[in-house]
Amino acid sequence: MGLIQRVIELRRIPTIGITLQQEITMKVKPPRALFLRYPFGHPLGEAFHVRQQRTILIDTLRGLETIQEPGTILTPGYVWRRHAFD
Amino acid sequence: MGKIQDLKNAMLVQLFKHLPWLAERWAKGHRFVEGQGIPWTPLGKPLRESCIAMVTTAGVHLKSQPPFNMEDPDGDATFRAFPADADKSDLTITHKYYDHSAADRDINVVLPIDRLRELQKEGFIGRIAPTLYSFMGHIDGPHLKTLMEETAPEVAERLLREGAEAVVLTPA
């Protein structure tokens, strides 16, 4: 996914990607990323968990405004199924 | 792909789902395309004024569109485009390299279209770009060249043409 992200960013559109694989993201080097230690198939968390999905999407979108250093990987650290999204 | 290979794959999908550390170990031993330099385009205006697009590699597409090719072990470098206001009940997922049972019940798990629509209504973002783009994330071998030189640039070009001012990418 990071490869597609790099192509879009090169076309002069700012991008941010959610990643569940920090190791790969560090190698592929997309411009902005948000890492969650979540299982494959769950980048926005759990089904019908609106607050969780919303928080993750807002964090991701905000990264477009806040990240100043190319290659930054945000790590909000929401523990899978343990973090309380209020 | 043979039945034994399918079975092995299904087993890995479940193992990686339940044991994330195993997926990390797999990633360490796997060869990936390493990026040279880091492309950078700053956000031109605040989010509340920006047109946001979404691209996923979770294998999402309209039920009426042809599914991604699951028979080629190197994956499928093509993409599907569908309207951002598509009805969720018209969407489906073709991807056997991850467990999409949660996303089958709630597409927002991989493509948070409802959440993005809510944020647009609240004024957190300006607009939603008219088209959503979807790839199938498991791409290797000769298809990498197709992805990098043909299909990904085509999507980038379309996004630009459609007025996308920032893109959120979601994996599987």
Interface residues (C-beta under 8 A of the other chain):
Chain A: M1 G2 L3 I4 Q5 R6 V7 I8 E9 L10 R11 R12 I13 P14 T15 I16 G17 I18 T19 L20 Q21 Q22 E23 I24 K27 V28 K29 P30 P31 R37 Y38 P39 F40 G41 H42 P43 L44 G45 E46 A47 F48 V50 Q53 R54 I56 L57 I58 T60 L61 R62 L64 E65 P70 G71 W80
Chain B: V13 F16 K17 H18 P20 A23 E24 A27 K28 H30 F32 V33 E34 G35 G37 I38 P39 W40 T41 P42 L43 G44 P46 L47 S50 I52 A53 V55 T57 A58 Y98 D99 H100 S101 A102 A103 R105 D106 N108 V109 V110 P112 R115 L116 E118 L119 F124 I125 F135 G137 L144 L147 M148 A152 P153 V155 A156 E157 L159 L160 A164 E165 A166 V167 V168 L169 T170 P171 A172
